[in-house]
Amino acid sequence: MRVTIRLFARLRDIAGAAELTREAASGATVSSIWQQLVGEFPELAAYERSISGALNAEYARMDQPIHDGDEVAFLPPVSGG
Amino acid sequence: MSASTTPACGRSHQRGTRPKRRLAPFSGTRPPPLGFRADSVHPYTGWVNVPLLSIGPEPLTLEPLVAAVLARPGQNIGGDGAVAVFLGLVRNHNLDREVRHLEYEAFEPMARTVFGRIAAEVAVRWPGARLALHHRVGRLEIGDASVAIAAATPHRADAFAVCRYAIERVKHIAPIWKREFFEGGDVWIEGATANPDDTEALAAAERVACA
Protein backbone atom coordinates (compact mmCIF):
# COMPACT_ATOMS: atom_id res chain seq x y z
CA MET A 1 0.00 0.00 0.00
CA ARG A 2 1.04 3.59 -0.50
CA VAL A 3 1.33 6.19 2.20
CA THR A 4 2.09 9.88 2.10
CA ILE A 5 4.64 11.03 4.66
CA ARG A 6 4.83 14.64 5.78
CA LEU A 7 7.84 16.07 7.55
CA PHE A 8 8.28 19.41 9.26
CA ALA A 9 10.99 21.79 10.42
CA ARG A 10 14.34 20.04 11.03
CA LEU A 11 12.96 16.66 9.94
CA ARG A 12 12.06 18.20 6.59
CA ASP A 13 15.57 19.64 6.28
CA ILE A 14 17.17 16.26 7.03
CA ALA A 15 15.06 14.42 4.46
CA GLY A 16 15.27 17.26 1.96
CA ALA A 17 11.52 17.00 1.31
CA ALA A 18 8.31 18.10 2.99
CA GLU A 19 6.34 15.25 1.48
CA LEU A 20 7.30 11.73 0.44
CA THR A 21 5.31 8.85 -0.97
CA ARG A 22 6.42 5.37 0.05
CA GLU A 23 5.28 1.78 -0.23
CA ALA A 24 4.48 0.18 3.10
CA ALA A 25 3.88 -3.45 3.98
CA SER A 26 0.42 -4.43 5.17
CA GLY A 27 0.28 -4.31 8.96
CA ALA A 28 2.44 -1.18 8.96
CA THR A 29 2.11 1.23 11.88
CA VAL A 30 3.13 4.85 12.42
CA SER A 31 6.20 3.47 14.16
CA SER A 32 7.19 1.11 11.34
CA ILE A 33 6.91 3.96 8.82
CA TRP A 34 9.24 5.99 11.05
CA GLN A 35 11.73 3.10 11.18
CA GLN A 36 11.57 2.85 7.39
CA LEU A 37 12.39 6.56 7.17
CA VAL A 38 15.28 6.27 9.62
CA GLY A 39 16.68 3.52 7.38
CA GLU A 40 16.57 5.93 4.49
CA PHE A 41 17.74 9.02 6.41
CA PRO A 42 19.91 7.84 9.34
CA GLU A 43 20.21 11.37 10.75
CA LEU A 44 16.54 11.14 11.75
CA ALA A 45 17.47 8.57 14.41
CA ALA A 46 18.39 11.41 16.78
CA TYR A 47 14.65 12.24 16.96
CA GLU A 48 13.59 8.70 17.91
CA ARG A 49 12.50 9.70 21.42
CA SER A 50 11.23 13.21 20.78
CA ILE A 51 8.96 12.97 17.73
CA SER A 52 5.19 12.87 17.73
CA GLY A 53 3.20 11.06 15.09
CA ALA A 54 0.05 12.16 13.33
CA LEU A 55 -2.31 10.21 11.11
CA ASN A 56 -4.47 12.14 8.65
CA ALA A 57 -3.73 15.40 10.49
CA GLU A 58 -4.66 14.12 13.98
CA TYR A 59 -2.30 13.08 16.76
CA ALA A 60 -1.74 9.33 16.67
CA ARG A 61 -0.05 6.73 18.85
CA MET A 62 3.08 5.23 17.35
CA ASP A 63 1.49 1.75 17.38
CA GLN A 64 -1.55 2.90 15.41
CA PRO A 65 -2.07 0.82 12.23
CA ILE A 66 -2.08 2.63 8.90
CA HIS A 67 -4.05 1.95 5.76
CA ASP A 68 -3.61 2.49 2.04
CA GLY A 69 -3.76 6.18 1.19
CA ASP A 70 -3.16 7.41 4.73
CA GLU A 71 -1.12 10.51 5.41
CA VAL A 72 1.42 10.02 8.19
CA ALA A 73 3.16 13.07 9.65
CA PHE A 74 6.16 13.24 11.95
CA LEU A 75 6.51 16.27 14.19
CA PRO A 76 9.73 17.28 15.92
CA PRO A 77 9.28 18.98 19.32
CA VAL A 78 7.03 21.97 18.71
CA SER A 79 7.89 25.62 19.28
CA GLY A 80 4.85 27.72 18.42
CA GLY A 81 3.78 30.79 20.27
CA MET B 1 -11.06 14.96 31.63
CA SER B 2 -14.17 15.40 33.74
CA ALA B 3 -17.07 17.58 32.68
CA SER B 4 -16.83 19.72 35.77
CA THR B 5 -18.89 22.88 35.94
CA THR B 6 -16.53 24.49 38.43
CA PRO B 7 -14.05 26.88 36.84
CA ALA B 8 -10.55 25.40 36.84
CA CYS B 9 -9.25 28.09 39.17
CA GLY B 10 -11.94 27.54 41.78
CA ARG B 11 -13.88 30.49 43.12
CA SER B 12 -11.21 33.17 43.13
CA HIS B 13 -13.42 35.39 40.97
CA GLN B 14 -15.92 35.89 43.76
CA ARG B 15 -15.96 39.22 45.47
CA GLY B 16 -14.46 39.81 48.85
CA THR B 17 -11.94 36.99 48.82
CA ARG B 18 -8.86 39.19 48.63
CA PRO B 19 -7.85 42.42 50.31
CA LYS B 20 -8.04 45.48 48.08
CA ARG B 21 -4.77 47.24 47.43
CA ARG B 22 -4.22 50.89 46.73
CA LEU B 23 -1.98 51.62 43.76
CA ALA B 24 -0.18 54.84 43.01
CA PRO B 25 -2.04 56.92 40.40
CA PHE B 26 -0.87 56.50 36.82
CA SER B 27 1.41 59.40 35.95
CA GLY B 28 3.10 58.50 32.64
CA THR B 29 2.01 59.52 29.18
CA ARG B 30 -0.65 57.20 27.88
CA PRO B 31 0.38 55.25 24.75
CA PRO B 32 -2.14 54.75 21.95
CA PRO B 33 -4.20 51.60 22.49
CA LEU B 34 -2.47 48.63 20.87
CA GLY B 35 -4.06 47.43 17.66
CA PHE B 36 -7.10 49.63 17.78
CA ARG B 37 -8.23 52.18 15.19
CA ALA B 38 -7.77 55.67 16.58
CA ASP B 39 -10.72 56.99 14.57
CA SER B 40 -13.23 54.49 15.85
CA VAL B 41 -15.78 55.37 18.48
CA HIS B 42 -16.59 51.74 19.16
CA PRO B 43 -13.68 49.57 18.06
CA TYR B 44 -15.61 46.29 17.95
CA THR B 45 -18.21 47.25 15.39
CA GLY B 46 -17.35 46.71 11.77
CA TRP B 47 -15.87 43.23 12.28
CA VAL B 48 -18.05 40.41 11.09
CA ASN B 49 -17.37 36.73 10.54
CA VAL B 50 -13.95 36.76 12.20
CA PRO B 51 -13.05 33.12 12.86
CA LEU B 52 -12.39 32.25 16.48
CA LEU B 53 -9.52 29.98 15.49
CA SER B 54 -7.16 30.64 12.62
CA ILE B 55 -3.65 30.16 11.31
CA GLY B 56 -2.11 31.86 8.28
CA PRO B 57 0.34 34.46 6.99
CA GLU B 58 -1.79 37.54 7.65
CA PRO B 59 -0.51 40.11 10.18
CA LEU B 60 -2.25 39.87 13.56
CA THR B 61 -4.10 42.53 15.51
CA LEU B 62 -6.21 42.11 18.62
CA GLU B 63 -9.30 44.00 17.57
CA PRO B 64 -10.86 41.28 15.38
CA LEU B 65 -10.32 38.69 18.12
CA VAL B 66 -12.02 40.88 20.71
CA ALA B 67 -14.92 41.33 18.30
CA ALA B 68 -15.04 37.57 17.71
CA VAL B 69 -15.23 36.60 21.38
CA LEU B 70 -17.85 39.25 22.08
CA ALA B 71 -20.04 38.11 19.18
CA ARG B 72 -22.14 35.36 20.69
CA PRO B 73 -24.83 34.58 18.14
CA GLY B 74 -28.01 33.44 19.80
CA GLN B 75 -26.54 33.82 23.27
CA ASN B 76 -26.92 36.33 26.04
CA ILE B 77 -24.18 38.76 25.03
CA GLY B 78 -24.67 40.84 28.17
CA GLY B 79 -23.23 38.05 30.29
CA ASP B 80 -19.58 38.87 29.63
CA GLY B 81 -17.82 40.86 32.32
CA ALA B 82 -14.31 40.86 30.89
CA VAL B 83 -12.17 40.31 27.85
CA ALA B 84 -8.47 39.56 28.37
CA VAL B 85 -6.04 39.52 25.47
CA PHE B 86 -2.56 38.17 24.86
CA LEU B 87 -0.20 39.10 22.05
CA GLY B 88 3.03 37.14 21.57
CA LEU B 89 5.81 39.14 19.88
CA VAL B 90 9.04 38.33 18.07
CA ARG B 91 11.82 39.33 20.48
CA ASN B 92 15.25 40.60 19.40
CA HIS B 93 17.23 38.24 21.62
CA ASN B 94 17.14 34.60 22.67
CA LEU B 95 19.72 32.63 24.71
CA ASP B 96 22.41 35.32 24.24
CA ARG B 97 21.78 35.39 20.50
CA GLU B 98 20.89 38.54 18.62
CA VAL B 99 17.79 37.51 16.69
CA ARG B 100 17.36 39.00 13.20
CA HIS B 101 14.00 37.50 12.29
CA LEU B 102 11.94 34.30 12.69
CA GLU B 103 10.26 31.99 10.25
CA TYR B 104 7.23 30.08 11.47
CA GLU B 105 6.18 26.84 9.84
CA ALA B 106 3.02 24.91 10.68
CA PHE B 107 1.09 21.82 9.71
CA GLU B 108 -1.86 24.12 9.16
CA PRO B 109 -4.85 21.74 8.86
CA MET B 110 -3.67 19.91 11.97
CA ALA B 111 -3.02 23.20 13.79
CA ARG B 112 -6.66 24.18 13.25
CA THR B 113 -7.77 20.85 14.70
CA VAL B 114 -5.43 21.32 17.67
CA PHE B 115 -6.74 24.86 18.27
CA GLY B 116 -10.21 23.28 18.40
CA ARG B 117 -8.93 20.83 20.98
CA ILE B 118 -7.53 23.69 23.07
CA ALA B 119 -10.89 25.49 22.84
CA ALA B 120 -12.60 22.30 24.00
CA GLU B 121 -10.18 21.99 26.93
CA VAL B 122 -11.03 25.58 27.86
CA ALA B 123 -14.78 24.91 27.59
CA VAL B 124 -14.52 22.07 30.10
CA ARG B 125 -12.42 24.08 32.57
CA TRP B 126 -14.11 27.48 32.21
CA PRO B 127 -17.74 26.89 31.23
CA GLY B 128 -19.14 29.92 29.42
CA ALA B 129 -15.75 31.24 28.32
CA ARG B 130 -15.24 32.12 24.67
CA LEU B 131 -11.75 31.83 23.20
CA ALA B 132 -10.22 33.31 20.05
CA LEU B 133 -6.79 32.11 18.95
CA HIS B 134 -4.93 33.25 15.85
CA HIS B 135 -1.36 32.21 14.95
CA ARG B 136 0.78 33.63 12.20
CA VAL B 137 3.16 31.72 9.90
CA GLY B 138 5.90 32.79 7.50
CA ARG B 139 8.67 35.32 7.99
CA LEU B 140 8.18 37.60 10.99
CA GLU B 141 10.31 40.60 11.87
CA ILE B 142 11.30 41.77 15.35
CA GLY B 143 8.24 43.20 17.08
CA ASP B 144 5.73 41.41 14.86
CA ALA B 145 2.93 39.53 16.60
CA SER B 146 3.19 35.76 16.17
CA VAL B 147 0.13 34.77 18.21
CA ALA B 148 -2.98 36.62 19.39
CA ILE B 149 -5.46 35.35 21.96
CA ALA B 150 -8.65 36.80 23.40
CA ALA B 151 -10.95 35.36 26.04
CA ALA B 152 -14.38 36.62 27.11
CA THR B 153 -15.76 35.44 30.46
CA PRO B 154 -18.30 36.56 33.04
CA HIS B 155 -15.50 37.39 35.56
CA ARG B 156 -12.07 38.92 34.99
CA ALA B 157 -9.93 36.31 36.75
CA ASP B 158 -11.18 33.64 34.37
CA ALA B 159 -10.46 35.79 31.30
CA PHE B 160 -6.79 36.10 32.32
CA ALA B 161 -6.65 32.41 33.20
CA VAL B 162 -8.07 31.31 29.85
CA CYS B 163 -5.52 33.43 27.93
CA ARG B 164 -2.65 31.98 29.94
CA TYR B 165 -3.95 28.44 29.64
CA ALA B 166 -4.38 28.78 25.88
CA ILE B 167 -0.85 30.08 25.22
CA GLU B 168 0.64 27.33 27.40
CA ARG B 169 -1.26 24.70 25.42
CA VAL B 170 -0.22 26.25 22.09
CA LYS B 171 3.36 25.84 23.22
CA HIS B 172 2.71 22.23 24.29
CA ILE B 173 0.75 20.79 21.39
CA ALA B 174 0.28 23.11 18.38
CA PRO B 175 2.14 21.68 15.35
CA ILE B 176 4.07 24.90 14.78
CA TRP B 177 7.82 25.49 14.64
CA LYS B 178 9.95 28.59 14.65
CA ARG B 179 13.29 28.91 12.89
CA GLU B 180 15.47 31.55 14.44
CA PHE B 181 17.78 33.58 12.20
CA PHE B 182 20.42 35.25 14.33
CA GLU B 183 23.72 37.01 13.86
CA GLY B 184 25.92 34.28 12.35
CA GLY B 185 23.46 31.48 11.68
CA ASP B 186 20.03 29.94 12.08
CA VAL B 187 18.47 27.16 14.11
CA TRP B 188 15.14 25.38 14.45
CA ILE B 189 13.78 25.92 17.93
CA GLU B 190 12.58 22.69 19.49
CA GLY B 191 10.50 22.89 22.64
CA ALA B 192 8.14 20.26 23.95
CA THR B 193 7.50 16.81 22.53
CA ALA B 194 3.86 17.21 21.60
CA ASN B 195 1.46 14.84 23.33
CA PRO B 196 -2.09 16.13 23.78
CA ASP B 197 -2.88 13.48 26.39
CA ASP B 198 0.12 14.24 28.62
CA THR B 199 -1.65 14.75 31.94
CA GLU B 200 1.39 16.41 33.53
CA ALA B 201 1.43 19.05 30.79
CA LEU B 202 -2.33 19.60 31.19
CA ALA B 203 -1.93 19.99 34.95
CA ALA B 204 1.02 22.37 34.48
CA ALA B 205 -1.02 24.57 32.12
CA GLU B 206 -3.86 24.71 34.65
CA ARG B 207 -1.45 25.52 37.43
CA VAL B 208 0.13 28.52 35.69
CA ALA B 209 -3.26 29.69 34.42
CA CYS B 210 -4.61 29.80 37.95
CA ALA B 211 -1.46 31.13 39.65
Chai-1 contact restraints between the chains, C-beta under 6 A:
chainA,res_idxA,chainB,res_idxB,connection_type,confidence,min_distance_angstrom,max_distance_angstrom,comment,restraint_id
A,F8,B,F107,contact,1.0,0.0,6.0,A-B,restraint_1
A,A9,B,E105,contact,1.0,0.0,6.0,A-B,restraint_2
A,A9,B,W177,contact,1.0,0.0,6.0,A-B,restraint_3
A,A9,B,W188,contact,1.0,0.0,6.0,A-B,restraint_4
A,R10,B,W188,contact,1.0,0.0,6.0,A-B,restraint_5
A,S50,B,T193,contact,1.0,0.0,6.0,A-B,restraint_6
A,S52,B,A194,contact,1.0,0.0,6.0,A-B,restraint_7
A,A54,B,M110,contact,1.0,0.0,6.0,A-B,restraint_8
A,A57,B,P109,contact,1.0,0.0,6.0,A-B,restraint_9
A,A57,B,M110,contact,1.0,0.0,6.0,A-B,restraint_10
A,Y59,B,P196,contact,1.0,0.0,6.0,A-B,restraint_11
A,L75,B,P175,contact,1.0,0.0,6.0,A-B,restraint_12
A,L75,B,A194,contact,1.0,0.0,6.0,A-B,restraint_13
A,P76,B,E190,contact,1.0,0.0,6.0,A-B,restraint_14
A,P77,B,E190,contact,1.0,0.0,6.0,A-B,restraint_15
A,P77,B,G191,contact,1.0,0.0,6.0,A-B,restraint_16
A,P77,B,A192,contact,1.0,0.0,6.0,A-B,restraint_17
A,P77,B,T193,contact,1.0,0.0,6.0,A-B,restraint_18
A,V78,B,I176,contact,1.0,0.0,6.0,A-B,restraint_19
A,V78,B,G191,contact,1.0,0.0,6.0,A-B,restraint_20
A,V78,B,A194,contact,1.0,0.0,6.0,A-B,restraint_21
A,S79,B,W177,contact,1.0,0.0,6.0,A-B,restraint_22
A,S79,B,K178,contact,1.0,0.0,6.0,A-B,restraint_23
A,S79,B,I189,contact,1.0,0.0,6.0,A-B,restraint_24
A,S79,B,E190,contact,1.0,0.0,6.0,A-B,restraint_25
A,S79,B,G191,contact,1.0,0.0,6.0,A-B,restraint_26
A,G80,B,V170,contact,1.0,0.0,6.0,A-B,restraint_27
A,G80,B,A174,contact,1.0,0.0,6.0,A-B,restraint_28
A,G80,B,I176,contact,1.0,0.0,6.0,A-B,restraint_29
A,G81,B,G88,contact,1.0,0.0,6.0,A-B,restraint_30
A,G81,B,V147,contact,1.0,0.0,6.0,A-B,restraint_31
A,G81,B,V170,contact,1.0,0.0,6.0,A-B,restraint_32
A,G81,B,K171,contact,1.0,0.0,6.0,A-B,restraint_33
